Each structure stands twice: as C-alpha cells, then as structure tokens.
C-alpha cells in the first residue's frame, strides 16, 4: 500500500512538473491578449520565420513603419535571411521617404525641417550620411538668416553652345554666336566662380511683393543665409529655334527613364542622342546637387520665353493642328518639371521684335498671342523681359497695356552694375548683366569674374 501511494505521489509530481514546463517553456503564447508569456528558452521552439511573415503582411498592406516596428521586436532566432532582406528593403524605403521630405523642405526654404528629415534618413541608413553631408551642413548653415542690404546681381545667358564645331564653322552666323552665346565649359566656369565668390541663387520673387492694391513694392526685408550674396540667373530664348538647332545647340528637352530632364539632339541620319550636360537647366541641377549651398530654397533661375516658334521647343504655336492636345501635354510636362527643379518663367514677348519701334497695336497683339499660346504651357507670370533689352517708357501706352495684362516686374539689359528701381504703380525695373562673348572679351565683368579663366579656346581668334 505504501509503495502504491508513493507511486501515485510520484506520478502526480511528474504531472505537475510537465504542466509547469508546458506553461513556462513550451507554450510561448498566453496571458493577456496580445502579450507573450515569458519563456525560459526565449521562444526556442517558435517559428523562426514568424517575425518575417508578420512584417511581410504589414508591408504588403502598405504599412511600412508597422513592418519596421515588428521587425524590431524579432527574437535573435527569428533574424533569418528573409528577415534581413525585408529589413534592408524597409530601411531603404524609409530612408528614401525621409530624403524626399528633406528635399521638399529645402524647396520651401524650411531648413530646420530638412535637417530633421535627414537625421531620420541616418536612423534607417547611417551610410547615407556621407553622400548627403554637404546638404546636411547647408541645412544647418541656412537656418542662420540675416537681412541682406547690398546690391543684387542679375545675370543672363542665351542657350549654350553644345557643339562649337557647328557654331564656329565660319558661316554667316558664326559672329553672332561668338558675340551673344557661351559654350558649356564657359558656363560651368562662370558658375564655379560665382559659387567660390560667395553667391547664392535666389528666386526673383523675393525682390518684390504685391500689396492689396496690386502694386509691386520693395519687401521690408530680404532674409538670406548669413554671409551669402544674392544672384538672380535668367535664360533668354530657351526655345530651341530652328537656326539654333542648325548651329550647335541641342534640339529639345525630354525626360529620361528616371524622370530627369535631359536634352536631345538628332543627327542628319535621324539618330537621336540624349545628354544632361549641354544645356543650362540639367547642368545647373547637377552643380547644385554637388554644391547645395549655391541655391537658397532650391532655386535655379528664370526662363524668358517667346512663342513664335512654339514654347520650350514644342510647336505650341500650331493650335489648330490635330496633334495640339498631345503637343500641349508634352510641353506642359517639361514646364512642370522645370518648375519642380526651381525655375520660374517670364514673358520675353511673342515675336521678339523691337518694343520701342513697334506700334501700340502690334505690341498689344504680340502680347495677346503670348498669353494665348505660352501661358497654357508655362502658367501665368507677372514678369516681362524686354526683347533686346530695350525699355518702354512708363508713360507710353504700350507700358500701360503691359500693366493692364498683369505684368509688374520688368527686366532690361545694362551690363555695368546691378540696378533695381521700385516705381510704384508703374512696376519694378531691374537691369541684367549679359554674360556672352562680348562681355567676356571686354572689361564689363571684371568686378565679378576672372574672364581670363573663362574664355573657351575654341572661340574664333
């Protein structure tokens, strides 16, 4: 009897031990809903793919950060190859999202938010710090603003000579290209010198504000990064005219497979080549990526467009063409891309005719055509850039017509010094300094640039 009782007691003890083992070791789930019961073996017998599977489900449902949170709670034995691959993918996507947020904040000149977003990038991918180091430092530096009180330089170019052998081939147009254009290496050196001399590209709209009466006035302050000098850059006639295409310029804009702006050029056999290195917008885009402190708020400059051969290289002047809707959509896509890159647009008239020599009726008709054909592509603008740099007197009815059509800021050409005048109800006048063969070969830019280091040896001697 004693032996039987002892045997029963032993069996009971064994059962209790098994129950305890099941509760504490073998059964990892229990307790309150959603909680893990502590396991003496740390879930040794749990499914090693559980963290990956649950995170993958969240990721597939579009919950990137939920997936990351679940991956972060994984036990050591759950960090399988599948887990690691998904973790790398999620970290990469999270970093890209925060980098995009940083870039968007830069375009709003919100450098504090951009800095915070970059720090989030480094949380997910610490190795990205090296490639974004300059941008991060710019975000820190550009939070220190001061009220700038000095002169504002405004320089302008015509489209770049991409193929000097065609521009300087000795024909009747060679002298014009030598006088009024610059080559790709010349433009790059000009940008390098302005950058080294402490300039920063700004949005021209920072130079005026429109009051409740519709009058353009000088802003109370011009807040810029401490130690920087403002630079406005504009491009005239970036329309890919036929004569330019035939004499060494690129032939038009396109978007590559990654959505980046490039130019294209067609040879005589109809073969098309693409480049991001022979027109000002893509070249400047790369320069600012390398030197983010050369642009305040991601700004690049202003494109001054005509309309008589279309807009931005597209035949938008052919409004009766059956293909016009497709043409308009393609042109607008390029214009929108340029805006996203930090460019704004101005009217350079429709036909690029002398404003001082044409009658009121012809000037009015010219402006009406620009508004009809170019605005659907470029959007509205209140900036007018005079053809040939000629000015219209503020008392001239032609100027009044421009005011009535919404233009408030006018630009001419004066190549010796910065100039801006606020003229009340008659608008603002700003003079620009041309950078071209004529100015580079003279002393007009000596206060700004070392022209001896700029002139391209391929120019005619």
DAWO-V530627 format. One record per residue. N is the residue number from 1. RES is the residue in one small letter. PHI is phi in radians with two decimals (NA if undefined). PSI is psi in degrees with one decimal (999 if undefined). OMEGA is omega in whole degrees, -180 to 180 (999 if undefined). Layout:
N;RES;PHI;PSI;OMEGA / N;RES;PHI;PSI;OMEGA
This chain:
1;x;NA;-42.8;179 / 2;x;-1.11;-39.0;179 / 3;x;-1.13;-40.6;180 / 4;x;-1.13;-39.7;178 / 5;x;-1.14;-41.0;179 / 6;x;-1.12;-38.5;179 / 7;x;-1.12;-43.0;180 / 8;x;-1.13;-40.7;178 / 9;x;-1.11;-39.2;179 / 10;x;-1.12;-42.5;179 / 11;x;-1.07;-42.6;180 / 12;x;-1.08;-44.4;180 / 13;x;-1.09;-40.2;179 / 14;x;-1.12;-40.7;179 / 15;x;-1.11;-44.0;178 / 16;x;-1.08;-39.0;179 / 17;x;-1.13;-43.3;178 / 18;x;-1.08;-42.6;179 / 19;x;-1.07;-42.6;180 / 20;x;-1.12;-42.1;179 / 21;x;-1.08;-42.5;179 / 22;x;-1.08;-42.6;-178 / 23;x;-1.19;-42.2;-171 / 24;x;-1.62;-22.9;-172 / 25;x;-2.11;-55.3;-170 / 26;x;-1.42;-23.8;-178 / 27;x;-1.83;94.4;-176 / 28;x;-1.31;-18.0;-178 / 29;x;-1.84;144.9;178 / 30;x;2.84;-165.6;-180 / 31;x;1.21;-150.7;180 / 32;x;-1.17;155.7;-179 / 33;x;-1.05;132.2;178 / 34;x;1.49;-3.4;-180 / 35;x;-1.88;151.4;174 / 36;x;-1.61;136.7;170 / 37;x;-1.38;130.6;-178 / 38;x;-0.90;135.3;-179 / 39;x;-2.02;130.3;-179 / 40;x;-1.10;-26.3;-178 / 41;x;-1.85;11.1;175 / 42;x;1.11;34.5;178 / 43;x;1.28;31.0;-176 / 44;x;-0.98;-35.0;-175 / 45;x;-1.68;7.9;178 / 46;x;-1.32;163.3;178 / 47;x;-1.14;118.8;-178 / 48;x;-1.16;-17.2;180 / 49;x;-1.66;5.9;-174 / 50;x;-1.07;-47.8;-179 / 51;x;-1.07;-43.5;179 / 52;x;-1.07;-46.7;-176 / 53;x;-1.11;-43.9;-180 / 54;x;-1.18;-39.9;178 / 55;x;-1.18;-38.9;179 / 56;x;-1.10;-38.3;178 / 57;x;-1.09;-43.6;178 / 58;x;-1.13;-42.0;-180 / 59;x;-1.11;-43.9;-180 / 60;x;-1.11;-27.9;179 / 61;x;-1.46;0.9;178 / 62;x;1.58;7.4;-179 / 63;x;-1.70;78.3;-177 / 64;x;-1.05;-47.1;-174 / 65;x;-1.35;-25.1;171 / 66;x;-1.15;-39.8;178 / 67;x;-1.11;-41.6;179 / 68;x;-1.12;-39.7;179 / 69;x;-1.11;-41.8;180 / 70;x;-1.17;-39.7;177 / 71;x;-1.10;-33.0;-180 / 72;x;-1.23;-18.0;180 / 73;x;-1.70;8.1;-176 / 74;x;-1.19;143.3;173 / 75;x;-1.31;163.5;-177 / 76;x;-1.03;-39.2;-177 / 77;x;-1.27;-10.2;180 / 78;x;-1.58;-4.7;-176 / 79;x;-1.50;68.1;-178 / 80;x;-1.43;179.7;179 / 81;x;-1.10;-39.6;177 / 82;x;-1.08;-43.0;177 / 83;x;-1.01;-49.3;-177 / 84;x;-1.11;-40.8;180 / 85;x;-1.12;-43.1;179 / 86;x;-1.18;-38.8;178 / 87;x;-1.07;-44.2;179 / 88;x;-1.09;-42.0;179 / 89;x;-1.10;-46.1;-179 / 90;x;-1.14;-42.5;178 / 91;x;-1.08;-41.0;180 / 92;x;-1.11;-44.5;-179 / 93;x;-1.19;-39.7;178 / 94;x;-1.11;-42.3;178 / 95;x;-1.09;-42.2;179 / 96;x;-1.11;-39.5;179 / 97;x;-1.09;-43.5;-179 / 98;x;-1.26;-32.4;175 / 99;x;-1.15;-41.8;176 / 100;x;-1.09;-38.4;177 / 101;x;-1.13;-38.8;178 / 102;x;-1.11;-43.9;-179 / 103;x;-1.15;-37.6;177 / 104;x;-1.15;-39.4;179 / 105;x;-1.16;-36.7;177 / 106;x;-1.05;-41.5;-179 / 107;x;-1.14;-20.7;175 / 108;x;-1.68;7.7;-176 / 109;x;1.00;27.1;177 / 110;x;-1.70;78.9;-173 / 111;x;-1.31;-23.3;176 / 112;x;-1.17;-45.0;178 / 113;x;-1.16;-36.6;178 / 114;x;-1.11;-41.1;178 / 115;x;-1.09;-45.0;-180 / 116;x;-1.09;-39.3;180 / 117;x;-1.16;-38.9;178 / 118;x;-1.13;-37.0;178 / 119;x;-1.11;-32.7;174 / 120;x;-1.18;-37.5;176 / 121;x;-0.96;-46.4;-176 / 122;x;-1.21;-24.0;176 / 123;x;-1.11;-39.1;-177 / 124;x;-1.56;-36.5;180 / 125;x;-2.42;85.7;-179 / 126;x;-0.98;-28.3;-178 / 127;x;-1.19;-14.9;179 / 128;x;-1.30;-11.0;-178 / 129;x;-1.07;-38.0;-177 / 130;x;-1.09;-46.6;-176 / 131;x;-1.27;-20.7;-179 / 132;x;-1.94;15.9;-175 / 133;x;-1.04;-43.5;-179 / 134;x;-1.16;-40.1;178 / 135;x;-1.14;-40.4;180 / 136;x;-1.11;-43.0;179 / 137;x;-1.17;-36.1;176 / 138;x;-1.08;-40.9;179 / 139;x;-1.05;-36.0;178 / 140;x;-1.26;-49.0;-176 / 141;x;-1.14;-38.8;-173 / 142;x;-1.41;2.5;170 / 143;x;-1.44;-11.9;179 / 144;x;-1.69;96.1;-176 / 145;x;-1.82;155.3;175 / 146;x;-2.49;156.5;180 / 147;x;-1.36;108.5;-177 / 148;x;-1.37;132.9;-176 / 149;x;-2.09;1.7;-175 / 150;x;-1.58;-170.5;179 / 151;x;-1.25;156.6;178 / 152;x;-2.03;116.5;179 / 153;x;-1.40;139.3;174 / 154;x;-2.29;111.7;-179 / 155;x;-1.94;153.0;176 / 156;x;-2.46;154.1;180 / 157;x;-2.22;160.8;161 / 158;x;-1.64;171.6;179 / 159;x;-0.95;151.3;-174 / 160;x;-1.34;147.6;171 / 161;x;-1.36;111.0;-179 / 162;x;-1.53;-30.6;-177 / 163;x;-2.27;87.3;-176 / 164;x;-1.00;-29.7;-179 / 165;x;-1.12;-23.2;176 / 166;x;-1.59;-34.5;-180 / 167;x;-1.28;-38.6;-176 / 168;x;-1.90;48.6;-177 / 169;x;-1.65;8.5;175 / 170;x;1.50;6.0;179 / 171;x;-1.44;-173.7;-174 / 172;x;-1.14;-19.9;-177 / 173;x;-1.67;-6.9;-175 / 174;x;-1.03;-41.7;-178 / 175;x;-1.12;-39.7;179 / 176;x;-1.09;-40.3;178 / 177;x;-1.20;-35.8;178 / 178;x;-1.16;-36.2;-177 / 179;x;-1.37;-41.6;-164 / 180;x;-2.00;3.9;-177 / 181;x;-2.27;166.2;174 / 182;x;-2.23;158.7;178 / 183;x;-1.55;170.5;179 / 184;x;-1.04;-49.4;179 / 185;x;-1.07;-35.0;179 / 186;x;-1.13;-44.7;179 / 187;x;-1.06;-44.1;-179 / 188;x;-1.08;-39.5;179 / 189;x;-1.22;-37.0;176 / 190;x;-1.06;-45.9;180 / 191;x;-1.10;-41.0;180 / 192;x;-1.06;-42.5;-179 / 193;x;-1.20;-41.8;177 / 194;x;-1.07;-41.2;179 / 195;x;-1.10;-48.0;-179 / 196;x;-1.11;-25.9;-179 / 197;x;-1.56;9.7;171 / 198;x;1.54;17.7;179 / 199;x;-1.52;158.2;176 / 200;x;-2.40;133.4;178 / 201;x;-1.21;135.8;179 / 202;x;-2.28;163.0;174 / 203;x;-1.35;128.3;-180 / 204;x;-1.04;-24.2;-179 / 205;x;-1.21;-12.9;174 / 206;x;-1.22;-14.4;-174 / 207;x;-1.55;-5.6;177 / 208;x;-2.69;156.9;174 / 209;x;-2.41;147.2;-176 / 210;x;-1.75;124.8;-178 / 211;x;-1.44;-176.7;-175 / 212;x;-1.14;-16.6;179 / 213;x;-1.67;5.0;179 / 214;x;1.41;18.1;-179 / 215;x;-1.73;129.8;178 / 216;x;-1.38;125.7;-177 / 217;x;-2.27;165.4;175 / 218;x;-1.27;131.5;178 / 219;x;-1.13;155.0;178 / 220;x;-1.10;-36.1;-179 / 221;x;-2.43;157.4;171 / 222;x;-2.18;91.2;-175 / 223;x;-1.47;118.5;-178 / 224;x;-2.33;160.7;177 / 225;x;-0.97;136.7;-177 / 226;x;-0.98;133.3;176 / 227;x;1.49;-4.2;-179 / 228;x;-1.71;150.1;176 / 229;x;-1.93;134.7;-174 / 230;x;-1.32;144.3;178 / 231;x;-2.40;123.4;172 / 232;x;-1.77;133.2;180 / 233;x;-2.12;134.4;176 / 234;x;-2.36;156.7;179 / 235;x;-2.17;124.6;176 / 236;x;-1.64;142.8;170 / 237;x;1.10;38.5;176 / 238;x;-1.42;63.7;-173 / 239;x;-2.09;-1.4;179 / 240;x;0.97;52.3;178 / 241;x;-1.03;156.3;-180 / 242;x;-1.00;-43.1;-178 / 243;x;-1.17;-28.6;176 / 244;x;-1.27;-41.8;180 / 245;x;-1.06;-33.5;-177 / 246;x;-1.45;-7.0;-173 / 247;x;-2.28;40.2;169 / 248;x;1.76;9.1;177 / 249;x;-1.77;160.2;171 / 250;x;-1.10;163.8;-172 / 251;x;-1.76;-14.8;179 / 252;x;2.97;175.3;178 / 253;x;-1.74;153.5;173 / 254;x;-2.65;168.8;174 / 255;x;-1.94;131.3;-179 / 256;x;-1.40;-174.5;-175 / 257;x;-1.13;-18.5;178 / 258;x;-1.73;6.5;179 / 259;x;1.41;11.3;179 / 260;x;-1.52;148.3;-179 / 261;x;-1.35;129.6;176 / 262;x;-2.38;173.0;171 / 263;x;-1.92;161.7;173 / 264;x;-2.22;155.0;177 / 265;x;-2.44;131.8;179 / 266;x;-1.81;132.1;176 / 267;x;-1.53;179.0;-175 / 268;x;-1.11;-24.3;180 / 269;x;-1.52;-0.3;179 / 270;x;1.55;6.7;177 / 271;x;-1.38;135.7;-176 / 272;x;-1.91;132.2;175 / 273;x;-2.09;151.0;-178 / 274;x;-2.06;151.8;-179 / 275;x;-2.65;147.4;171 / 276;x;-1.96;24.0;-172 / 277;x;-2.43;26.3;178 / 278;x;-2.44;18.8;174 / 279;x;-2.52;155.6;-173 / 280;x;-1.07;-48.6;-176 / 281;x;-1.00;-50.6;180 / 282;x;-1.21;-33.2;178 / 283;x;-1.14;-45.2;-179 / 284;x;-1.19;-32.8;177 / 285;x;-1.04;-46.1;180 / 286;x;-1.17;-39.0;-179 / 287;x;-1.11;-41.6;-180 / 288;x;-1.25;-32.3;174 / 289;x;-1.06;-37.5;179 / 290;x;-1.39;-28.5;-177 / 291;x;-2.30;73.4;-175 / 292;x;-1.09;-19.9;178 / 293;x;-1.43;11.3;173 / 294;x;-1.67;1.0;-178 / 295;x;-2.44;126.6;177 / 296;x;-1.67;120.6;-178 / 297;x;1.26;21.4;179 / 298;x;1.25;13.6;-176 / 299;x;-1.33;146.6;177 / 300;x;-2.02;-56.7;-178 / 301;x;3.00;-158.9;-174 / 302;x;-2.24;132.6;178 / 303;x;-1.81;121.9;-176 / 304;x;-1.79;107.1;-167 / 305;x;-1.92;142.5;170 / 306;x;-1.69;-162.3;-179 / 307;x;-2.59;-4.6;-171 / 308;x;-1.24;-18.2;170 / 309;x;-2.10;34.5;-179 / 310;x;1.58;-166.3;-175 / 311;x;-2.27;127.5;178 / 312;x;0.98;30.9;177 / 313;x;1.56;-0.6;180 / 314;x;-1.81;142.0;-177 / 315;x;-1.34;60.1;-179 / 316;x;-1.31;-4.4;174 / 317;x;-1.34;-14.4;-179 / 318;x;-1.64;67.7;-173 / 319;x;-1.25;-18.3;179 / 320;x;-1.57;-4.6;180 / 321;x;-1.20;136.7;178 / 322;x;-1.01;-25.4;-179 / 323;x;-1.53;5.5;-176 / 324;x;-0.99;-44.0;-180 / 325;x;-0.99;-40.0;179 / 326;x;-1.21;-40.6;178 / 327;x;-1.07;-45.2;180 / 328;x;-1.06;-43.7;-179 / 329;x;-1.10;-41.8;180 / 330;x;-1.15;-43.8;-180 / 331;x;-1.14;-41.5;-179 / 332;x;-1.15;-34.9;178 / 333;x;-1.09;-39.3;178 / 334;x;-1.20;-43.7;179 / 335;x;-1.07;-42.2;180 / 336;x;-1.14;-37.5;177 / 337;x;-1.11;-42.8;179 / 338;x;-1.10;-40.6;177 / 339;x;-1.06;-43.2;180 / 340;x;-1.10;-28.0;179 / 341;x;-1.43;-3.9;177 / 342;x;1.82;19.3;178 / 343;x;-1.82;147.6;170 / 344;x;-2.11;174.9;-175 / 345;x;-2.18;151.7;176 / 346;x;-2.38;156.7;173 / 347;x;-1.41;132.4;173 / 348;x;-2.00;27.4;-174 / 349;x;1.38;171.9;178 / 350;x;-1.50;-50.8;-172 / 351;x;-1.82;2.9;-180 / 352;x;0.93;46.7;176 / 353;x;-1.79;161.5;-178 / 354;x;-1.09;116.2;-180 / 355;x;-1.22;-28.2;-178 / 356;x;-1.35;-24.3;-175 / 357;x;-1.72;-12.8;-178 / 358;x;-1.63;153.0;-177 / 359;x;-1.29;166.8;177 / 360;x;-1.01;-44.9;-177 / 361;x;-1.06;-42.0;-179 / 362;x;-1.26;-37.2;177 / 363;x;-1.13;-42.9;180 / 364;x;-1.12;-42.7;179 / 365;x;-1.14;-39.4;178 / 366;x;-1.06;-45.6;-179 / 367;x;-1.16;-37.9;179 / 368;x;-1.08;-39.2;180 / 369;x;-1.19;-38.4;179 / 370;x;-1.10;-44.7;180 / 371;x;-1.11;-36.0;-178 / 372;x;-1.28;-40.4;-171 / 373;x;-1.76;-35.4;-175 / 374;x;-1.56;-37.5;-177 / 375;x;-1.04;-39.3;177 / 376;x;-1.03;-23.4;179 / 377;x;-1.57;-51.2;-170 / 378;x;-1.59;-21.9;-172 / 379;x;1.57;170.7;-178 / 380;x;-1.26;151.8;177 / 381;x;-2.57;151.9;176 / 382;x;-1.98;20.1;-179 / 383;x;-1.98;130.7;-180 / 384;x;-2.15;125.4;-180 / 385;x;-1.92;115.6;-174 / 386;x;-1.12;132.6;171 / 387;x;-1.03;140.4;-180 / 388;x;1.07;8.4;-179 / 389;x;1.29;8.3;-179 / 390;x;-1.27;144.4;-179 / 391;x;-1.83;148.9;172 / 392;x;-1.87;129.2;-179 / 393;x;-1.05;143.0;-177 / 394;x;-1.12;-20.7;179 / 395;x;-1.53;-6.7;-180 / 396;x;-1.30;133.6;178 / 397;x;-0.96;-26.6;178 / 398;x;-1.11;-38.5;178 / 399;x;-1.19;-38.8;179 / 400;x;-1.08;-36.4;177 / 401;x;-1.07;-41.0;179 / 402;x;-1.11;-41.9;179 / 403;x;-1.09;-41.7;-179 / 404;x;-1.17;-22.5;178 / 405;x;-1.65;12.8;170 / 406;x;1.72;-1.3;-180 / 407;x;-1.40;134.9;-176 / 408;x;-2.24;-21.1;-176 / 409;x;-2.17;124.3;-174 / 410;x;-2.12;141.2;-178 / 411;x;-2.20;135.2;174 / 412;x;-2.07;-153.3;179 / 413;x;-2.35;123.4;175 / 414;x;-2.59;114.7;-162 / 415;x;-1.71;17.3;-176 / 416;x;-1.88;-31.4;-176 / 417;x;-2.83;160.3;178 / 418;x;-1.12;145.5;-178 / 419;x;-2.68;127.5;172 / 420;x;-2.58;133.8;-178 / 421;x;-2.33;128.6;178 / 422;x;-1.67;117.0;-169 / 423;x;-1.98;26.1;177 / 424;x;1.14;-130.6;-175 / 425;x;-1.17;-14.8;180 / 426;x;-1.60;5.2;174 / 427;x;1.66;-176.8;-179 / 428;x;-1.87;139.9;175 / 429;x;-2.05;126.1;175 / 430;x;-2.19;131.0;177 / 431;x;-1.66;146.7;-178 / 432;x;-1.99;160.8;177 / 433;x;-1.95;119.2;-179 / 434;x;-1.33;135.9;173 / 435;x;-1.99;108.9;-175 / 436;x;-2.75;-172.6;-179 / 437;x;-1.05;-40.2;-179 / 438;x;-1.10;-50.2;-177 / 439;x;-1.23;-34.4;180 / 440;x;-1.20;-26.8;-179 / 441;x;-1.61;-0.1;179 / 442;x;-2.02;-167.3;179 / 443;x;-1.76;13.6;-173 / 444;x;-1.16;-24.8;-176 / 445;x;-1.93;11.8;-174 / 446;x;-1.09;-25.6;179 / 447;x;-1.38;-9.3;-178 / 448;x;-1.97;-41.1;-166 / 449;x;-2.38;154.5;170 / 450;x;-1.60;90.1;-173 / 451;x;-1.17;-21.9;179 / 452;x;-1.12;-25.1;180 / 453;x;-1.61;-0.1;-175 / 454;x;-1.83;-42.5;-172 / 455;x;-0.97;127.9;-179 / 456;x;-1.39;128.6;-179 / 457;x;-1.13;-11.9;180 / 458;x;-1.34;-8.9;180 / 459;x;-1.18;150.5;176 / 460;x;-1.02;138.8;-179 / 461;x;-1.53;999;999
